Amino acid sequence: MDIQSIKIELVQRLLEIDQEKVLQRVKEVIEEAEDDFWDDLSVQDKAAIDEGLAQLDRGEFVSEEEVKKEWENRFKQ
């Protein structure tokens, strides 16, 4: 089912609901989905994320393969 079909189905179903409690909860879910988590982060968290992204851009990271090899070597039994 594509997104447009889902939206149409939801609108149709919402129009049939007469329970205020249910409609209020749907409204809350939509509002939560619209919230941007970035706004809830501290200045320090935002700075750390920005630095991490900058490190990725500079190629300063360890690949998944390298991490797996290190773990295998470190914890061989």
N, CA, C and O atoms as a GROMACS GRO file, in nm:
protein
  308
    1MET      N    1   0.085  -0.117   0.000
    1MET     CA    2   0.000   0.000   0.000
    1MET      C    3   0.091   0.124   0.000
    1MET      O    4   0.185   0.132   0.079
    2ASP      N    5   0.062   0.218  -0.087
    2ASP     CA    6   0.144   0.338  -0.093
    2ASP      C    7   0.098   0.442   0.009
    2ASP      O    8  -0.009   0.430   0.068
    3ILE      N    9   0.180   0.542   0.028
    3ILE     CA   10   0.153   0.644   0.131
    3ILE      C   11   0.020   0.715   0.108
    3ILE      O   12  -0.055   0.739   0.202
    4GLN      N   13  -0.007   0.750  -0.016
    4GLN     CA   14  -0.132   0.822  -0.046
    4GLN      C   15  -0.253   0.738  -0.009
    4GLN      O   16  -0.350   0.792   0.045
    5SER      N   17  -0.250   0.610  -0.036
    5SER     CA   18  -0.361   0.521  -0.001
    5SER      C   19  -0.379   0.512   0.150
    5SER      O   20  -0.492   0.510   0.200
    6ILE      N   21  -0.268   0.508   0.221
    6ILE     CA   22  -0.274   0.504   0.368
    6ILE      C   23  -0.337   0.632   0.422
    6ILE      O   24  -0.421   0.627   0.511
    7LYS      N   25  -0.297   0.745   0.368
    7LYS     CA   26  -0.353   0.874   0.412
    7LYS      C   27  -0.504   0.877   0.389
    7LYS      O   28  -0.580   0.918   0.477
    8ILE      N   29  -0.546   0.835   0.271
    8ILE     CA   30  -0.690   0.836   0.238
    8ILE      C   31  -0.767   0.746   0.334
    8ILE      O   32  -0.874   0.782   0.383
    9GLU      N   33  -0.712   0.627   0.359
    9GLU     CA   34  -0.778   0.535   0.451
    9GLU      C   35  -0.788   0.594   0.591
    9GLU      O   36  -0.891   0.582   0.656
   10LEU      N   37  -0.680   0.657   0.637
   10LEU     CA   38  -0.682   0.718   0.770
   10LEU      C   39  -0.784   0.830   0.780
   10LEU      O   40  -0.857   0.839   0.879
   11VAL      N   41  -0.790   0.914   0.679
   11VAL     CA   42  -0.888   1.024   0.680
   11VAL      C   43  -1.029   0.969   0.684
   11VAL      O   44  -1.112   1.018   0.761
   12GLN      N   45  -1.057   0.868   0.604
   12GLN     CA   46  -1.190   0.808   0.603
   12GLN      C   47  -1.226   0.750   0.741
   12GLN      O   48  -1.337   0.768   0.790
   13ARG      N   49  -1.130   0.682   0.800
   13ARG     CA   50  -1.156   0.622   0.931
   13ARG      C   51  -1.172   0.728   1.039
   13ARG      O   52  -1.255   0.714   1.128
   14LEU      N   53  -1.091   0.834   1.032
   14LEU     CA   54  -1.103   0.941   1.130
   14LEU      C   55  -1.240   1.008   1.124
   14LEU      O   56  -1.296   1.044   1.227
   15LEU      N   57  -1.292   1.025   1.004
   15LEU     CA   58  -1.424   1.087   0.989
   15LEU      C   59  -1.535   1.004   1.051
   15LEU      O   60  -1.642   1.056   1.083
   16GLU      N   61  -1.510   0.875   1.069
   16GLU     CA   62  -1.611   0.787   1.127
   16GLU      C   63  -1.602   0.778   1.279
   16GLU      O   64  -1.694   0.727   1.344
   17ILE      N   65  -1.495   0.828   1.337
   17ILE     CA   66  -1.475   0.816   1.482
   17ILE      C   67  -1.546   0.931   1.554
   17ILE      O   68  -1.531   1.048   1.519
   18ASP      N   69  -1.624   0.894   1.655
   18ASP     CA   70  -1.696   0.993   1.734
   18ASP      C   71  -1.647   1.000   1.878
   18ASP      O   72  -1.702   1.073   1.960
   19GLN      N   73  -1.543   0.924   1.910
   19GLN     CA   74  -1.492   0.922   2.047
   19GLN      C   75  -1.382   1.027   2.061
   19GLN      O   76  -1.276   1.019   1.998
   20GLU      N   77  -1.410   1.125   2.144
   20GLU     CA   78  -1.315   1.236   2.162
   20GLU      C   79  -1.179   1.185   2.212
   20GLU      O   80  -1.075   1.234   2.169
   21LYS      N   81  -1.181   1.088   2.303
   21LYS     CA   82  -1.056   1.036   2.360
   21LYS      C   83  -0.967   0.976   2.250
   21LYS      O   84  -0.846   0.999   2.250
   22VAL      N   85  -1.025   0.903   2.160
   22VAL     CA   86  -0.949   0.841   2.050
   22VAL      C   87  -0.894   0.950   1.959
   22VAL      O   88  -0.777   0.945   1.921
   23LEU      N   89  -0.977   1.046   1.924
   23LEU     CA   90  -0.933   1.155   1.836
   23LEU      C   91  -0.822   1.238   1.901
   23LEU      O   92  -0.728   1.281   1.833
   24GLN      N   93  -0.834   1.259   2.030
   24GLN     CA   94  -0.730   1.334   2.102
   24GLN      C   95  -0.598   1.260   2.098
   24GLN      O   96  -0.492   1.321   2.081
   25ARG      N   97  -0.602   1.129   2.114
   25ARG     CA   98  -0.479   1.049   2.110
   25ARG      C   99  -0.416   1.051   1.971
   25ARG      O  100  -0.294   1.061   1.958
   26VAL      N  101  -0.499   1.042   1.867
   26VAL     CA  102  -0.448   1.050   1.730
   26VAL      C  103  -0.381   1.185   1.709
   26VAL      O  104  -0.274   1.194   1.648
   27LYS      N  105  -0.442   1.289   1.758
   27LYS     CA  106  -0.385   1.424   1.747
   27LYS      C  107  -0.250   1.430   1.817
   27LYS      O  108  -0.155   1.488   1.763
   28GLU      N  109  -0.239   1.370   1.935
   28GLU     CA  110  -0.112   1.368   2.009
   28GLU      C  111  -0.004   1.293   1.932
   28GLU      O  112   0.110   1.337   1.926
   29VAL      N  113  -0.041   1.180   1.872
   29VAL     CA  114   0.056   1.102   1.795
   29VAL      C  115   0.107   1.184   1.677
   29VAL      O  116   0.227   1.185   1.649
   30ILE      N  117   0.018   1.252   1.609
   30ILE     CA  118   0.059   1.336   1.495
   30ILE      C  119   0.150   1.448   1.541
   30ILE      O  120   0.250   1.477   1.477
   31GLU      N  121   0.116   1.511   1.652
   31GLU     CA  122   0.199   1.621   1.703
   31GLU      C  123   0.336   1.571   1.746
   31GLU      O  124   0.437   1.639   1.725
   32GLU      N  125   0.342   1.453   1.806
   32GLU     CA  126   0.470   1.394   1.846
   32GLU      C  127   0.556   1.366   1.723
   32GLU      O  128   0.677   1.386   1.726
   33ALA      N  129   0.493   1.319   1.615
   33ALA     CA  130   0.566   1.288   1.493
   33ALA      C  131   0.621   1.415   1.428
   33ALA      O  132   0.723   1.411   1.359
   34GLU      N  133   0.554   1.526   1.451
   34GLU     CA  134   0.598   1.653   1.392
   34GLU      C  135   0.710   1.717   1.471
   34GLU      O  136   0.784   1.801   1.418
   35ASP      N  137   0.725   1.679   1.597
   35ASP     CA  138   0.830   1.736   1.680
   35ASP      C  139   0.966   1.694   1.627
   35ASP      O  140   0.985   1.580   1.585
   36ASP      N  141   1.059   1.786   1.630
   36ASP     CA  142   1.195   1.756   1.589
   36ASP      C  143   1.279   1.732   1.713
   36ASP      O  144   1.291   1.819   1.798
   37PHE      N  145   1.336   1.611   1.723
   37PHE     CA  146   1.414   1.577   1.842
   37PHE      C  147   1.528   1.674   1.864
   37PHE      O  148   1.573   1.694   1.977
   38TRP      N  149   1.576   1.735   1.757
   38TRP     CA  150   1.690   1.828   1.765
   38TRP      C  151   1.660   1.941   1.863
   38TRP      O  152   1.748   1.986   1.936
   39ASP      N  153   1.537   1.986   1.865
   39ASP     CA  154   1.498   2.097   1.953
   39ASP      C  155   1.507   2.059   2.100
   39ASP      O  156   1.522   2.146   2.186
   40ASP      N  157   1.500   1.929   2.131
   40ASP     CA  158   1.503   1.882   2.269
   40ASP      C  159   1.645   1.854   2.319
   40ASP      O  160   1.665   1.828   2.438
   41LEU      N  161   1.743   1.859   2.229
   41LEU     CA  162   1.881   1.829   2.268
   41LEU      C  163   1.947   1.948   2.336
   41LEU      O  164   1.913   2.064   2.309
   42SER      N  165   2.042   1.919   2.424
   42SER     CA  166   2.118   2.025   2.488
   42SER      C  167   2.220   2.081   2.390
   42SER      O  168   2.247   2.021   2.286
   43VAL      N  169   2.275   2.196   2.422
   43VAL     CA  170   2.378   2.258   2.339
   43VAL      C  171   2.497   2.164   2.326
   43VAL      O  172   2.556   2.153   2.219
   44GLN      N  173   2.532   2.098   2.436
   44GLN     CA  174   2.645   2.005   2.435
   44GLN      C  175   2.618   1.886   2.343
   44GLN      O  176   2.707   1.844   2.269
   45ASP      N  177   2.497   1.832   2.348
   45ASP     CA  178   2.463   1.719   2.261
   45ASP      C  179   2.468   1.759   2.114
   45ASP      O  180   2.520   1.686   2.030
   46LYS      N  181   2.415   1.877   2.083
   46LYS     CA  182   2.418   1.926   1.945
   46LYS      C  183   2.562   1.943   1.898
   46LYS      O  184   2.596   1.907   1.785
   47ALA      N  185   2.647   1.998   1.983
   47ALA     CA  186   2.788   2.018   1.947
   47ALA      C  187   2.857   1.884   1.924
   47ALA      O  188   2.937   1.871   1.831
   48ALA      N  189   2.827   1.785   2.007
   48ALA     CA  190   2.888   1.653   1.993
   48ALA      C  191   2.845   1.587   1.862
   48ALA      O  192   2.926   1.526   1.793
   49ILE      N  193   2.719   1.600   1.828
   49ILE     CA  194   2.670   1.544   1.701
   49ILE      C  195   2.734   1.615   1.583
   49ILE      O  196   2.776   1.550   1.487
   50ASP      N  197   2.741   1.746   1.590
   50ASP     CA  198   2.805   1.822   1.482
   50ASP      C  199   2.951   1.782   1.465
   50ASP      O  200   2.999   1.769   1.353
   51GLU      N  201   3.020   1.761   1.575
   51GLU     CA  202   3.161   1.719   1.569
   51GLU      C  203   3.172   1.580   1.509
   51GLU      O  204   3.260   1.554   1.427
   52GLY      N  205   3.083   1.490   1.548
   52GLY     CA  206   3.083   1.356   1.491
   52GLY      C  207   3.060   1.358   1.340
   52GLY      O  208   3.126   1.284   1.267
   53LEU      N  209   2.969   1.440   1.296
   53LEU     CA  210   2.943   1.452   1.152
   53LEU      C  211   3.065   1.510   1.080
   53LEU      O  212   3.099   1.468   0.969
   54ALA      N  213   3.130   1.607   1.142
   54ALA     CA  214   3.250   1.665   1.083
   54ALA      C  215   3.360   1.561   1.073
   54ALA      O  216   3.433   1.556   0.973
   55GLN      N  217   3.374   1.476   1.175
   55GLN     CA  218   3.473   1.368   1.171
   55GLN      C  219   3.443   1.272   1.057
   55GLN      O  220   3.535   1.228   0.986
   56LEU      N  221   3.318   1.238   1.038
   56LEU     CA  222   3.281   1.151   0.927
   56LEU      C  223   3.319   1.215   0.794
   56LEU      O  224   3.374   1.149   0.705
   57ASP      N  225   3.290   1.344   0.780
   57ASP     CA  226   3.324   1.416   0.657
   57ASP      C  227   3.474   1.414   0.631
   57ASP      O  228   3.517   1.412   0.515
   58ARG      N  229   3.553   1.415   0.737
   58ARG     CA  230   3.699   1.415   0.723
   58ARG      C  231   3.755   1.273   0.708
   58ARG      O  232   3.876   1.255   0.692
   59GLY      N  233   3.667   1.173   0.713
   59GLY     CA  234   3.711   1.034   0.699
   59GLY      C  235   3.768   0.977   0.827
   59GLY      O  236   3.838   0.876   0.824
   60GLU      N  237   3.741   1.040   0.938
   60GLU     CA  238   3.792   0.996   1.068
   60GLU      C  239   3.691   0.902   1.135
   60GLU      O  240   3.613   0.943   1.221
   61PHE      N  241   3.695   0.777   1.093
   61PHE     CA  242   3.604   0.679   1.152
   61PHE      C  243   3.665   0.541   1.136
   61PHE      O  244   3.762   0.522   1.063
   62VAL      N  245   3.606   0.445   1.207
   62VAL     CA  246   3.648   0.305   1.199
   62VAL      C  247   3.535   0.230   1.131
   62VAL      O  248   3.419   0.242   1.170
   63SER      N  249   3.569   0.152   1.028
   63SER     CA  250   3.466   0.078   0.954
   63SER      C  251   3.409  -0.035   1.038
   63SER      O  252   3.470  -0.079   1.136
   64GLU      N  253   3.293  -0.081   0.998
   64GLU     CA  254   3.229  -0.193   1.066
   64GLU      C  255   3.318  -0.317   1.060
   64GLU      O  256   3.327  -0.392   1.157
   65GLU      N  257   3.382  -0.338   0.947
   65GLU     CA  258   3.469  -0.454   0.930
   65GLU      C  259   3.586  -0.449   1.028
   65GLU      O  260   3.623  -0.550   1.088
   66GLU      N  261   3.643  -0.330   1.045
   66GLU     CA  262   3.755  -0.315   1.139
   66GLU      C  263   3.711  -0.343   1.282
   66GLU      O  264   3.784  -0.407   1.359
   67VAL      N  265   3.594  -0.296   1.317
   67VAL     CA  266   3.542  -0.319   1.453
   67VAL      C  267   3.519  -0.468   1.475
   67VAL      O  268   3.553  -0.521   1.581
   68LYS      N  269   3.461  -0.535   1.376
   68LYS     CA  270   3.437  -0.679   1.389
   68LYS      C  271   3.568  -0.755   1.407
   68LYS      O  272   3.577  -0.844   1.493
   69LYS      N  273   3.669  -0.721   1.328
   69LYS     CA  274   3.799  -0.788   1.339
   69LYS      C  275   3.858  -0.766   1.478
   69LYS      O  276   3.910  -0.859   1.540
   70GLU      N  277   3.850  -0.642   1.528
   70GLU     CA  278   3.905  -0.612   1.660
   70GLU      C  279   3.834  -0.693   1.768
   70GLU      O  280   3.898  -0.748   1.857
   71TRP      N  281   3.702  -0.701   1.761
   71TRP     CA  282   3.626  -0.777   1.860
   71TRP      C  283   3.658  -0.925   1.852
   71TRP      O  284   3.671  -0.992   1.954
   72GLU      N  285   3.671  -0.976   1.730
   72GLU     CA  286   3.704  -1.117   1.715
   72GLU      C  287   3.841  -1.147   1.776
   72GLU      O  288   3.857  -1.246   1.846
   73ASN      N  289   3.938  -1.061   1.748
   73ASN     CA  290   4.072  -1.082   1.803
   73ASN      C  291   4.075  -1.065   1.954
   73ASN      O  292   4.145  -1.139   2.024
   74ARG      N  293   4.002  -0.969   2.005
   74ARG     CA  294   4.002  -0.941   2.147
   74ARG      C  295   3.932  -1.049   2.229
   74ARG      O  296   3.975  -1.080   2.340
   75PHE      N  297   3.827  -1.105   2.174
   75PHE     CA  298   3.746  -1.198   2.253
   75PHE      C  299   3.747  -1.339   2.199
   75PHE      O  300   3.652  -1.414   2.219
   76LYS      N  301   3.853  -1.377   2.131
   76LYS     CA  302   3.866  -1.516   2.085
   76LYS      C  303   3.873  -1.608   2.205
   76LYS      O  304   3.932  -1.575   2.308
   77GLN      N  305   3.811  -1.723   2.191
   77GLN     CA  306   3.812  -1.819   2.302
   77GLN      C  307   3.896  -1.937   2.266
   77GLN      O  308   3.910  -2.029   2.346
   0.00000   0.00000   0.00000
